[in-house]
């Protein structure tokens, strides 16, 4: 049994002049990926630089005397 979604009254040639601009999509995707990589690298390196030279906090032990 085939279930199809056929709508009558729509001309299939309506979007005949439409074309996908793959070059712009590719460039936009590369720019987006580059920004994400740069920001993640900046966050990782920035956190290491900020904590450089600072000792790690030691846990406080409570005495039960």
Phi and psi in radians as a Rosetta constraint file:
Dihedral C 1 N 2 CA 2 C 2 CIRCULARHARMONIC -1.816 0.35
Dihedral N 2 CA 2 C 2 N 3 CIRCULARHARMONIC 2.206 0.35
Dihedral C 2 N 3 CA 3 C 3 CIRCULARHARMONIC -1.899 0.35
Dihedral N 3 CA 3 C 3 N 4 CIRCULARHARMONIC 1.996 0.35
Dihedral C 3 N 4 CA 4 C 4 CIRCULARHARMONIC -2.088 0.35
Dihedral N 4 CA 4 C 4 N 5 CIRCULARHARMONIC 2.690 0.35
Dihedral C 4 N 5 CA 5 C 5 CIRCULARHARMONIC -1.920 0.35
Dihedral N 5 CA 5 C 5 N 6 CIRCULARHARMONIC 1.543 0.35
Dihedral C 5 N 6 CA 6 C 6 CIRCULARHARMONIC -1.878 0.35
Dihedral N 6 CA 6 C 6 N 7 CIRCULARHARMONIC 2.109 0.35
Dihedral C 6 N 7 CA 7 C 7 CIRCULARHARMONIC -1.883 0.35
Dihedral N 7 CA 7 C 7 N 8 CIRCULARHARMONIC 2.141 0.35
Dihedral C 7 N 8 CA 8 C 8 CIRCULARHARMONIC -1.423 0.35
Dihedral N 8 CA 8 C 8 N 9 CIRCULARHARMONIC 2.608 0.35
Dihedral C 8 N 9 CA 9 C 9 CIRCULARHARMONIC 1.668 0.35
Dihedral N 9 CA 9 C 9 N 10 CIRCULARHARMONIC -0.013 0.35
Dihedral C 9 N 10 CA 10 C 10 CIRCULARHARMONIC -1.808 0.35
Dihedral N 10 CA 10 C 10 N 11 CIRCULARHARMONIC 2.199 0.35
Dihedral C 10 N 11 CA 11 C 11 CIRCULARHARMONIC -1.382 0.35
Dihedral N 11 CA 11 C 11 N 12 CIRCULARHARMONIC 2.080 0.35
Dihedral C 11 N 12 CA 12 C 12 CIRCULARHARMONIC -1.170 0.35
Dihedral N 12 CA 12 C 12 N 13 CIRCULARHARMONIC -0.305 0.35
Dihedral C 12 N 13 CA 13 C 13 CIRCULARHARMONIC -1.570 0.35
Dihedral N 13 CA 13 C 13 N 14 CIRCULARHARMONIC 0.152 0.35
Dihedral C 13 N 14 CA 14 C 14 CIRCULARHARMONIC -1.096 0.35
Dihedral N 14 CA 14 C 14 N 15 CIRCULARHARMONIC -0.700 0.35
Dihedral C 14 N 15 CA 15 C 15 CIRCULARHARMONIC -1.776 0.35
Dihedral N 15 CA 15 C 15 N 16 CIRCULARHARMONIC 0.521 0.35
Dihedral C 15 N 16 CA 16 C 16 CIRCULARHARMONIC -1.147 0.35
Dihedral N 16 CA 16 C 16 N 17 CIRCULARHARMONIC -0.512 0.35
Dihedral C 16 N 17 CA 17 C 17 CIRCULARHARMONIC -1.548 0.35
Dihedral N 17 CA 17 C 17 N 18 CIRCULARHARMONIC -0.003 0.35
Dihedral C 17 N 18 CA 18 C 18 CIRCULARHARMONIC -1.416 0.35
Dihedral N 18 CA 18 C 18 N 19 CIRCULARHARMONIC 2.397 0.35
Dihedral C 18 N 19 CA 19 C 19 CIRCULARHARMONIC -2.453 0.35
Dihedral N 19 CA 19 C 19 N 20 CIRCULARHARMONIC 2.636 0.35
Dihedral C 19 N 20 CA 20 C 20 CIRCULARHARMONIC -1.472 0.35
Dihedral N 20 CA 20 C 20 N 21 CIRCULARHARMONIC 2.320 0.35
Dihedral C 20 N 21 CA 21 C 21 CIRCULARHARMONIC -1.660 0.35
Dihedral N 21 CA 21 C 21 N 22 CIRCULARHARMONIC 1.455 0.35
Dihedral C 21 N 22 CA 22 C 22 CIRCULARHARMONIC -1.190 0.35
Dihedral N 22 CA 22 C 22 N 23 CIRCULARHARMONIC -0.517 0.35
Dihedral C 22 N 23 CA 23 C 23 CIRCULARHARMONIC -1.141 0.35
Dihedral N 23 CA 23 C 23 N 24 CIRCULARHARMONIC -0.807 0.35
Dihedral C 23 N 24 CA 24 C 24 CIRCULARHARMONIC -1.144 0.35
Dihedral N 24 CA 24 C 24 N 25 CIRCULARHARMONIC -0.691 0.35
Dihedral C 24 N 25 CA 25 C 25 CIRCULARHARMONIC -1.101 0.35
Dihedral N 25 CA 25 C 25 N 26 CIRCULARHARMONIC -0.719 0.35
Dihedral C 25 N 26 CA 26 C 26 CIRCULARHARMONIC -1.151 0.35
Dihedral N 26 CA 26 C 26 N 27 CIRCULARHARMONIC -0.790 0.35
Dihedral C 26 N 27 CA 27 C 27 CIRCULARHARMONIC -1.129 0.35
Dihedral N 27 CA 27 C 27 N 28 CIRCULARHARMONIC -0.751 0.35
Dihedral C 27 N 28 CA 28 C 28 CIRCULARHARMONIC -1.089 0.35
Dihedral N 28 CA 28 C 28 N 29 CIRCULARHARMONIC -0.702 0.35
Dihedral C 28 N 29 CA 29 C 29 CIRCULARHARMONIC -1.150 0.35
Dihedral N 29 CA 29 C 29 N 30 CIRCULARHARMONIC -0.697 0.35
Dihedral C 29 N 30 CA 30 C 30 CIRCULARHARMONIC -1.166 0.35
Dihedral N 30 CA 30 C 30 N 31 CIRCULARHARMONIC -0.688 0.35
Dihedral C 30 N 31 CA 31 C 31 CIRCULARHARMONIC -1.130 0.35
Dihedral N 31 CA 31 C 31 N 32 CIRCULARHARMONIC -0.777 0.35
Dihedral C 31 N 32 CA 32 C 32 CIRCULARHARMONIC -1.068 0.35
Dihedral N 32 CA 32 C 32 N 33 CIRCULARHARMONIC -0.788 0.35
Dihedral C 32 N 33 CA 33 C 33 CIRCULARHARMONIC -1.116 0.35
Dihedral N 33 CA 33 C 33 N 34 CIRCULARHARMONIC -0.703 0.35
Dihedral C 33 N 34 CA 34 C 34 CIRCULARHARMONIC -1.111 0.35
Dihedral N 34 CA 34 C 34 N 35 CIRCULARHARMONIC -0.715 0.35
Dihedral C 34 N 35 CA 35 C 35 CIRCULARHARMONIC -1.130 0.35
Dihedral N 35 CA 35 C 35 N 36 CIRCULARHARMONIC -0.740 0.35
Dihedral C 35 N 36 CA 36 C 36 CIRCULARHARMONIC -1.110 0.35
Dihedral N 36 CA 36 C 36 N 37 CIRCULARHARMONIC -0.765 0.35
Dihedral C 36 N 37 CA 37 C 37 CIRCULARHARMONIC -1.125 0.35
Dihedral N 37 CA 37 C 37 N 38 CIRCULARHARMONIC -0.756 0.35
Dihedral C 37 N 38 CA 38 C 38 CIRCULARHARMONIC -1.090 0.35
Dihedral N 38 CA 38 C 38 N 39 CIRCULARHARMONIC -0.787 0.35
Dihedral C 38 N 39 CA 39 C 39 CIRCULARHARMONIC -1.150 0.35
Dihedral N 39 CA 39 C 39 N 40 CIRCULARHARMONIC -0.702 0.35
Dihedral C 39 N 40 CA 40 C 40 CIRCULARHARMONIC -1.165 0.35
Dihedral N 40 CA 40 C 40 N 41 CIRCULARHARMONIC -0.709 0.35
Dihedral C 40 N 41 CA 41 C 41 CIRCULARHARMONIC -1.107 0.35
Dihedral N 41 CA 41 C 41 N 42 CIRCULARHARMONIC -0.746 0.35
Dihedral C 41 N 42 CA 42 C 42 CIRCULARHARMONIC -1.094 0.35
Dihedral N 42 CA 42 C 42 N 43 CIRCULARHARMONIC -0.725 0.35
Dihedral C 42 N 43 CA 43 C 43 CIRCULARHARMONIC -1.164 0.35
Dihedral N 43 CA 43 C 43 N 44 CIRCULARHARMONIC -0.737 0.35
Dihedral C 43 N 44 CA 44 C 44 CIRCULARHARMONIC -1.156 0.35
Dihedral N 44 CA 44 C 44 N 45 CIRCULARHARMONIC -0.810 0.35
Dihedral C 44 N 45 CA 45 C 45 CIRCULARHARMONIC -1.233 0.35
Dihedral N 45 CA 45 C 45 N 46 CIRCULARHARMONIC -0.681 0.35
Dihedral C 45 N 46 CA 46 C 46 CIRCULARHARMONIC -1.090 0.35
Dihedral N 46 CA 46 C 46 N 47 CIRCULARHARMONIC -0.655 0.35
Dihedral C 46 N 47 CA 47 C 47 CIRCULARHARMONIC -1.196 0.35
Dihedral N 47 CA 47 C 47 N 48 CIRCULARHARMONIC -0.654 0.35
Dihedral C 47 N 48 CA 48 C 48 CIRCULARHARMONIC -1.213 0.35
Dihedral N 48 CA 48 C 48 N 49 CIRCULARHARMONIC -0.666 0.35
Dihedral C 48 N 49 CA 49 C 49 CIRCULARHARMONIC -1.186 0.35
Dihedral N 49 CA 49 C 49 N 50 CIRCULARHARMONIC -0.702 0.35
Dihedral C 49 N 50 CA 50 C 50 CIRCULARHARMONIC -1.148 0.35
Dihedral N 50 CA 50 C 50 N 51 CIRCULARHARMONIC -0.616 0.35
Dihedral C 50 N 51 CA 51 C 51 CIRCULARHARMONIC -1.592 0.35
Dihedral N 51 CA 51 C 51 N 52 CIRCULARHARMONIC 0.040 0.35
Dihedral C 51 N 52 CA 52 C 52 CIRCULARHARMONIC -1.167 0.35
Dihedral N 52 CA 52 C 52 N 53 CIRCULARHARMONIC 2.241 0.35
Dihedral C 52 N 53 CA 53 C 53 CIRCULARHARMONIC 1.505 0.35
Dihedral N 53 CA 53 C 53 N 54 CIRCULARHARMONIC -0.209 0.35
Dihedral C 53 N 54 CA 54 C 54 CIRCULARHARMONIC -1.621 0.35
Dihedral N 54 CA 54 C 54 N 55 CIRCULARHARMONIC 2.314 0.35
Dihedral C 54 N 55 CA 55 C 55 CIRCULARHARMONIC -1.235 0.35
Dihedral N 55 CA 55 C 55 N 56 CIRCULARHARMONIC 2.618 0.35
Dihedral C 55 N 56 CA 56 C 56 CIRCULARHARMONIC -1.212 0.35
Dihedral N 56 CA 56 C 56 N 57 CIRCULARHARMONIC 2.464 0.35
Dihedral C 56 N 57 CA 57 C 57 CIRCULARHARMONIC -1.134 0.35
Dihedral N 57 CA 57 C 57 N 58 CIRCULARHARMONIC 2.325 0.35
Dihedral C 57 N 58 CA 58 C 58 CIRCULARHARMONIC -1.580 0.35
Dihedral N 58 CA 58 C 58 N 59 CIRCULARHARMONIC 2.492 0.35
Dihedral C 58 N 59 CA 59 C 59 CIRCULARHARMONIC -1.176 0.35
Dihedral N 59 CA 59 C 59 N 60 CIRCULARHARMONIC 2.457 0.35
Dihedral C 59 N 60 CA 60 C 60 CIRCULARHARMONIC -1.512 0.35
Dihedral N 60 CA 60 C 60 N 61 CIRCULARHARMONIC 2.137 0.35
Dihedral C 60 N 61 CA 61 C 61 CIRCULARHARMONIC -1.692 0.35
Dihedral N 61 CA 61 C 61 N 62 CIRCULARHARMONIC 2.280 0.35
Dihedral C 61 N 62 CA 62 C 62 CIRCULARHARMONIC -1.660 0.35
Dihedral N 62 CA 62 C 62 N 63 CIRCULARHARMONIC 2.369 0.35
Dihedral C 62 N 63 CA 63 C 63 CIRCULARHARMONIC -1.579 0.35
Dihedral N 63 CA 63 C 63 N 64 CIRCULARHARMONIC 2.353 0.35
Dihedral C 63 N 64 CA 64 C 64 CIRCULARHARMONIC -1.806 0.35
Dihedral N 64 CA 64 C 64 N 65 CIRCULARHARMONIC 0.921 0.35
